[in-house]
């Protein structure tokens, strides 16, 4: 009997989370009340408060059920510790895109996270967590580029921070587009091609793009030049 009660509690909890996912996706987080979620889940508000302190906690638990693509195990590769750091960086980035492309529930949750939630008041801690996650991804990309330069796989001299930001923007932008428009999701093997285009571009950066710009030469005023000539 106790076992059945525990199973029922877990089932009710998941039922609430599933309903929250649907309603948040349809209405947005700020326009959704716990009463809306209770009705969608066919439970009472009391049942929701039994499992969750408030809407913020419910939202966080809904997100926690789905691993963010940048926190997925294959995407945590330490490029600096591999024999082929560029391949490690490539595997991390491709893994992020492939996970996003095949995980339907994940894309629905990411759509809520990116486009259906205002991160104010009770939701601020949620955005803090996402910001930390994204900063960690940028740091791993940057470390991978530094290791690839050290290993001679990429040319020396370019701005690592700027290139890491470009790669991160590529990943972030693709994920955002895919969760907004499922029709925009390419075939699984396209993820590799998208990353390879960027990485190959880094391999073959022209010398001018790597060299710092020379300091501007200050011209003397014309009047001064004429006086010296005279």
Beta strands, then each sheet from edge to edge (+ up, - down):
end
